[in-house]
Amino acid sequence: MQTNYNLLQKQLESLIEDETNLITILSNASALINDNLDEVNWVGFYLVDNGELILGPFQGHPACMHIALGSGVCGTAASQDETQVVQDVHQFPGHIACDANSQSEIVVPIHQHNEVIGVLDIDAPIKDRFDETDKRGLETVVAILEAQLNR
């Protein structure tokens, strides 16, 4: 089933419009994204702290708590400041297997005041789950989060 990103984006804007707390915003965003995407098994955020990514709000099974910048899909997205779409995580050099059931992944960097402060990370239990529509849709979701965080 194709995700209705326009609806997701409108729901997110409405949900966070009066909120300023980072953890509150990301907690509800992870729940909303998880509710709206089919065939995913983990939706959450990692936040930059002391030169590494630290586990933030998420929906799913327990996850890796620390990821070095430049390591795995999340660390690569953060260090290169570029969305990573991985159709088969087992083919990604240095993939960090937090959940053995994850087969594909998308990671979008998040900015505050023009600096990467974290990433949105979504895993799927099937290969080839994420496409260009997902990339554009989730980058827009992150832009909504960034606009709220930069107020």
N, C-alpha and C positions, 0 to 999 in steps of 0.2 A: 504494500500500500504506500502510495506517495505521500510524503509529509506535506501538510498545508503550512508552509513557512509564513505566509502572510498572516494567517490566523495566530500562529505561535508568536510571531513578532508583536502583534497587537495585544495579545494576552500578556506578554512579558512587559510591554510598556505600561499597561494598566496596573499590573501587579507591583511594579517597583517605583512608580512615578513619585511617590512621596517619601521614599526610603533613602537614607544616606549611609547606613551601616553596611560595610562590605560583606561581612559574613551573612547577614540577613538577606541581602540581595542575591548572593551566590547560592545560598541554601534554597530559596524559593525558585531560582532559575534552574538549578539542577533537577528539582522535582518536576517543574513544568516541562522541561525538555524531555525528561524521562517519560512523562505521561504522553507526550506527543510523537515520539519516534518509535516506530516498530522495529523489531529484531535488533534491539540493543541490550547489552547486559551490564553496562556501567556508564554512568554519566556523572561527571564531576569536574572539580577544579583543583589545580595545583597552583600554589602561590610562591613567588620568589621570596626567599628569606635567607639572609646571610650567604648569598651566592649559590643556593640550591633551591630546588622546588620542594615544597612541603605540602602534604595532603591537606586539601581544604574540603569544603562541603561537597557531598556526593550522594548518589543513589546507587546501590549495588552492594556486592560483597566487599569485605575488608580489602584494602588495597595497600600498595607500597606507600610508605610514609615519607621517604626521602628519595629524591631523584636528582642526580648531579646534572647541572646545566651541560648540554651537549650529549647526554646519555639517553638512549632509548628514543622513542617517538616524541614524548613530552619534552625531554631535555633538548632535543634537536629543534623542535618547533620554537621553544623559548630562545635558544641561543642564536638561531638563524632568523628569528622574527618572521617566520613564514609558516602558513598553514601546511600541515602534513596530512596527506590522504594516503593511507596504506591499505592496499587491497588484501595483502596476506602478510600478517605481522611476522610470520616465520621467515620471510624473505628480507626483512628489514635488519640491516647490520646493527648489532647491539641492542636488539629489542629486549625490553625488560618484561618478563612474563609474570605479571602480578596475578593474573587469572588464567589458568591453563585453557579455559573455555573460549577466551577471546581469539578471534581469527582475523578481524580487520579493525581499523582504528582511524579516527580523525582527531586532530589536535589543532586548535586555533589559539594563537597568542592573544593575550588581553593587555591593553595599554592603559596607563593612567599618566597624564601629563607627559605624553610621548615616550614613556619608558615601559618596557614589558614588565608587568607585575605578576603575571601568571598565565595559565593556559586553561582552556576548556578542553577536556579530554572525553571522548566517547568511544567505547568499545562495542563490538558486535560479535556474536557467537557464530557468524557466517562470514565467509570470504566475499570480497567484492560488494560489501554492504553500502559503501559511501561513494557517491558520484559527484559530478560538478554541481548539480542542483543542491545537494547537501552542503557542499563547500560554500557556495554562495549564500545559501540560507543561514548557515551557522555563522558565517562571517558577519552577516547582518545582525543576527542575534547578539554576537559579541559587540558589534558597534553600538547597539542599544544599551548594553551593560556599560560600555566605555562612556557613552554620553551621560549616563546617570552618575558614574563615578567621578567624572570630570566637572560636575556642576559646582 
